[in-house]
């Protein structure tokens, strides 16, 4: 599974916004629809809270891509 690394420059990012920021969705709204469809996992568990807070150290997967969230500068 391809892996993307997202550098987090704040305490957290909302899940739907993360999907937009890494380019897996065109908009936050499209990210919300993807999460609602049950196609997104956070740390291996299906996540359906569209604005779930994602913090450094977590892994998000969808559409055959894994996103590793790290603190900026790591």
FENWOLIN-V838901 format. One record per residue. N is the residue number from 1. RES is the residue in three letters. PSI is psi in radians with two decimals (999 if undefined). NEAR is the number of other ideal C-beta (glycine too) atoms within 12 Angstrom. D_CENTER is the distance of its C-alpha to the mean C-alpha in whole Angstrom. Layout:
n=N res=RES psi=PSI near=NEAR d_center=D_CENTER
n=N res=RES psi=PSI near=NEAR d_center=D_CENTER
//
This chain:
n=1 res=UNK psi=2.20 near=14 d_center=15
n=2 res=UNK psi=2.58 near=14 d_center=14
n=3 res=UNK psi=2.35 near=16 d_center=12
n=4 res=UNK psi=2.55 near=24 d_center=10
n=5 res=UNK psi=2.20 near=19 d_center=10
n=6 res=UNK psi=2.11 near=34 d_center=9
n=7 res=UNK psi=2.06 near=19 d_center=12
n=8 res=UNK psi=2.11 near=28 d_center=11
n=9 res=UNK psi=0.32 near=15 d_center=14
n=10 res=UNK psi=-3.04 near=18 d_center=15
n=11 res=UNK psi=-0.68 near=13 d_center=14
n=12 res=UNK psi=2.93 near=21 d_center=11
n=13 res=UNK psi=2.46 near=32 d_center=8
n=14 res=UNK psi=2.48 near=26 d_center=8
n=15 res=UNK psi=-0.84 near=40 d_center=5
n=16 res=UNK psi=-0.60 near=33 d_center=7
n=17 res=UNK psi=-0.63 near=29 d_center=7
n=18 res=UNK psi=-0.78 near=42 d_center=4
n=19 res=UNK psi=-0.63 near=41 d_center=5
n=20 res=UNK psi=-0.79 near=25 d_center=8
n=21 res=UNK psi=-0.55 near=26 d_center=9
n=22 res=UNK psi=-0.04 near=29 d_center=8
n=23 res=UNK psi=0.23 near=16 d_center=10
n=24 res=UNK psi=-0.26 near=31 d_center=9
n=25 res=UNK psi=2.66 near=28 d_center=10
n=26 res=UNK psi=-0.40 near=15 d_center=14
n=27 res=UNK psi=2.91 near=16 d_center=13
n=28 res=UNK psi=-0.60 near=22 d_center=11
n=29 res=UNK psi=-0.71 near=17 d_center=14
n=30 res=UNK psi=-0.62 near=22 d_center=13
n=31 res=UNK psi=-0.72 near=35 d_center=9
n=32 res=UNK psi=-0.73 near=27 d_center=11
n=33 res=UNK psi=-0.68 near=22 d_center=13
n=34 res=UNK psi=-0.77 near=31 d_center=11
n=35 res=UNK psi=-0.78 near=34 d_center=9
n=36 res=UNK psi=-0.46 near=21 d_center=13
n=37 res=UNK psi=-0.18 near=18 d_center=14
n=38 res=UNK psi=0.24 near=15 d_center=13
n=39 res=UNK psi=0.12 near=25 d_center=11
n=40 res=UNK psi=2.33 near=36 d_center=8
n=41 res=UNK psi=2.58 near=26 d_center=8
n=42 res=UNK psi=2.08 near=32 d_center=8
n=43 res=UNK psi=0.69 near=20 d_center=10
n=44 res=UNK psi=-0.03 near=12 d_center=12
n=45 res=UNK psi=2.40 near=15 d_center=13
n=46 res=UNK psi=2.28 near=20 d_center=12
n=47 res=UNK psi=2.19 near=32 d_center=10
n=48 res=UNK psi=0.07 near=20 d_center=12
n=49 res=UNK psi=1.93 near=18 d_center=12
n=50 res=UNK psi=-0.59 near=28 d_center=10
n=51 res=UNK psi=0.50 near=21 d_center=10
n=52 res=UNK psi=2.39 near=29 d_center=9
n=53 res=UNK psi=2.09 near=22 d_center=9
n=54 res=UNK psi=2.22 near=36 d_center=7
n=55 res=UNK psi=2.89 near=22 d_center=10
n=56 res=UNK psi=2.42 near=24 d_center=11
n=57 res=UNK psi=-0.23 near=16 d_center=12
n=58 res=UNK psi=2.73 near=28 d_center=9
n=59 res=UNK psi=2.28 near=27 d_center=8
n=60 res=UNK psi=2.35 near=43 d_center=5
n=61 res=UNK psi=2.46 near=30 d_center=7
n=62 res=UNK psi=2.67 near=31 d_center=8
n=63 res=UNK psi=0.63 near=23 d_center=11
n=64 res=UNK psi=0.24 near=13 d_center=13
n=65 res=UNK psi=2.40 near=25 d_center=10
n=66 res=UNK psi=2.37 near=24 d_center=9
n=67 res=UNK psi=2.10 near=37 d_center=6
n=68 res=UNK psi=2.12 near=26 d_center=8
n=69 res=UNK psi=2.14 near=36 d_center=8
n=70 res=UNK psi=2.76 near=21 d_center=12
n=71 res=UNK psi=2.47 near=19 d_center=14
n=72 res=UNK psi=2.35 near=14 d_center=16
n=73 res=UNK psi=-0.20 near=8 d_center=19
n=74 res=UNK psi=999 near=13 d_center=18
//
